Amino acid sequence: MKKAFGGVVINSSGQVLLREPAGHYKGDVWTFAKGRPDPGESPEQTALREVLEETGYRAEIAAKILKLEKKLTISSDLIPGGNPQALIRQLNGLKPAPENILLVGHEPYLSRFIALLSSGSPAATIDMKKGGLCKLETEGLEYGHCATLKWLLTPRQMELMA
């Protein structure tokens, strides 16, 4: 599987910038700026270049602005076709153990991962369309039903809150 990197562009009013892909690639009507890395490019460099090329905006990586670079982890297990068991092992291996974890991933893989943790089955339906935000509570992260879904916000609900 080829890797692609991109970014979510948020303005000072909290609005999210989406772009309409040419020809509605893979059925996408609106999506985030993203693309494949050029030879020798890091994921961060690719994301910044793709945002600039596809939107015309110079972006900054939020983890750098918030001084969270050392807390940012990129996992190949949170991509389509990724291994949820390996992702859980990776998350459980973080030291010190974080109180909260924010996962950003592709659909439908991210919603399947949330369904797995909250119901025990990745086949359970949690329809996040192109994104969303949810809160799961768990005593311990393990493969299968280990968490309770406390809330789920759609992009439209987040927009109305901004």
Buried (B, 14 or more C-beta within 10 A) or exposed (E): EEEBBBBBBEEEEEEBBBBEBEEEEEEBEBBBBBBEBEEEBEBBEBBBBBBBEBBEEEBEBEBEEEEEEEEEEEBEBBBEEBBBEEBBBBBEEEEEEEEEEEEEBBBBBBBBBBBBBBBBEBEBEBEBEBBBBBEBEEEEBBEBBBBEBEEBBBBEEBEEEE
